[in-house]
Amino acid sequence: MSAPLKEHLVLEHVLGEVRTRRELSRFNWKRLMDTFGDRFTRAWRLVTERRVKLYVFRPSGREIWIAVGNNAEYMIYPHAGYCSCSDFYFRVLDQEVAVCYHVLAQRLAEALRHYDTILEDDEAYQELIGIWKDYAVADMS
């Protein structure tokens, strides 16, 4: 079994249990640590420090997930498994790993319901998307 496939299977199994129990058991914490290593450590830090944000734009209801990393803020589209970080472009797309630590953090934060929701008017959408895209471009250089 390929590493990315194993990662996906472990993550989906653990997230299923987390959604039901609303907590990460010691057993599942160890499974994630064994599977993702440093990526899980970094993701867990984002979750515990509430550095995962859900921007909800009104009145459209558009949603953008953001992970506040060490050097930038990264856009995440969880249903597509997408993140605007360089790790996504260089490791996830090359199928070395299933997810970057930002996506891992977002998925955990959502399952645990441990994130901040930020309400913005639709007028702010284009400006914020531009800022987040600039972060992504800077991260690639």
Order of alpha helices (4+ residues) and beta strands (2+ residues): alpha-alpha-alpha-beta-beta-beta-beta-alpha-beta-alpha
